[in-house]
Amino acid sequence: MQRILTAQLANQSGLDVISFQHADCLVFERGETLKMFLPRSKRLLGGTPRDRLVIGHLLMIFENDLERLRPPSTRYKFANFITGVPIANFPRIIASSLIVGDAVDQDFFSQIRDLLNALPDRKSEWIATFGADFFTRDAIGRCVEAVRHLREIH
């Protein structure tokens, strides 16, 4: 189901998809930092089973931390990630995340892109923005700092 949703969103947006062991992600930016969105769907409270929203996480990984799984697989794995940020922290996105047919509002992709663009592109920028100890913090600490930063900007 997750991979099907990602393929539908990629088809609608024209974004590339990268496949990992357990899920697929939409790739918004490639570079030193790979900026992605890991979508999931959720039933709309009070709706029918067909009434669904897109939820998920912004996911940032250093490109050199990707490791291809053994051939013939075309999927990747990663041991480390910079941070993952649930989009539920940004309620304004919810209005455009309703799945109608097999599509979401185009504004949904713009809002995700805006959030990802507000995050650093290089390791040195991550350190400059979040402090020298950022990469020694646990995943939750990095997430909290990224959410705080994004809320201040948006």
N, C-alpha and C positions, 0 to 999 in steps of 0.2 A: 504494500500500500504506500509506504513512504517513497519508494523508488518511482512508483507510478506518478505520485503527486509531483515529485521533483522534475520528472520528464515533462509533465503537463506545463508546469511553470516555466521550464526552460524553453519549451516550444512557444509559449506565449510571449516571453521576454526576449528571446534570442540569445540568452546567456548560455555559456558552456556549463557542463556538468562534470564533476569529478566524483568518482566512485571510491568509497572506502569500504572496509570490511563489512560494516553493519548498516551503512546508510549512504545516500548520495547527497551532494551539496551543489548549490548554484554558485558559480564562480563569478564574483563581481569585479575582482581585480587580481592580477598576477604581478608579482614582483618579489622583492625580498620577503614581504609579508603577503601571504595568500589570504585574501579577504573573501569570505564565503557566507552563505546563508544555508543553514540546515533546516529545511521545512518539515513540518508535521501538520496534520489536520486534526481538528477537534470539533466535536459536535456542538452546534449552537444551542445554548441552554434554552429549553422550551420549544425548540424546533423539531423538525422531523429528522430522521437519520440522514437525509440528504442535505440538510442545512448544516454546512460546515464552514469553519474558519481556518485560515492558515495561521499556525503558531510556529515557533521554532527558535533557533539560536543564531546569532551572528557568531561566526567561528573564524578565528585568526590563527594561522600557523605560519611559521617561517618555512618558506619553500624548500630550504635545504633539510628540513626535518621530515619531509615526505619520503617514504620508502615504498617502492613498488612491491606488491606481493609476488610470490614466485610465478613464473610463466606456467601456464598460458594466461593467467589472470591479468586483467587490465585494471584491477583495483589497487588502491594504496592503503597504507597504514601509517600511523604516526605515533611516536612515543611521547612527544611533547607538543603542547599547543600554547599559544600566547594567552588567549582567553576565549571564553565562550560567554555570550551575553544573551539571555532570553529577551525576545522582543516584547514580552509581556510587561517589561519595565517601561514601555513607551506606549501608553494607552491610545494615543492619537492614531497609531498604525491600525488598530483594530477595525475602525470604520471602513478601511479599504481592503481588509483581509477576507471578506466574505466571498466564498466560492460560489459563483453563479454559472451554472453549466459546468464547464471545466476551466473557468478563468476567474481571475481576480481583477480588481480595478488596477489600471496602469499606475495609479498613484502609489500603490503598495510597493512596487519596485523602486520608485523614486525615493520613497521614504527610507527604504532599506539602504539604498545607495548613499543617501545623505548621511545616515548614521555611520556607515562603513568609511565614507570619505573623511569623516571627522576624527578617525583614528589614525595613528601614525603608520607610515609605510616602511620604515627601516628600524632596525634594532636600536640604533643610536637615538632615534626619535622617540621610541617607546621609553627609553631610559630618561631622556630629557623631559618627557611629559609626565611620567609617573614615578620617577625616582630611581636611583641606582639599585635599590633593593626590590624592585618590582618583580623580577624573575625569581627571587628567593621566596616570595610569598606563595601561599597555597592557592589553588584554583579559585576558591571562593573569594579570597582577598583580592586577587587580580580582577575578578568579575565585578566586585563591589566598586573598585576604583574606576574601572571602565564605565560602569553605569553612571557613577557620579560625574565623571568627565563629560559623557554624552548628554546628561541632563543639564549641565551647566551651559553647554553650547546650544542645545536645542530646547 
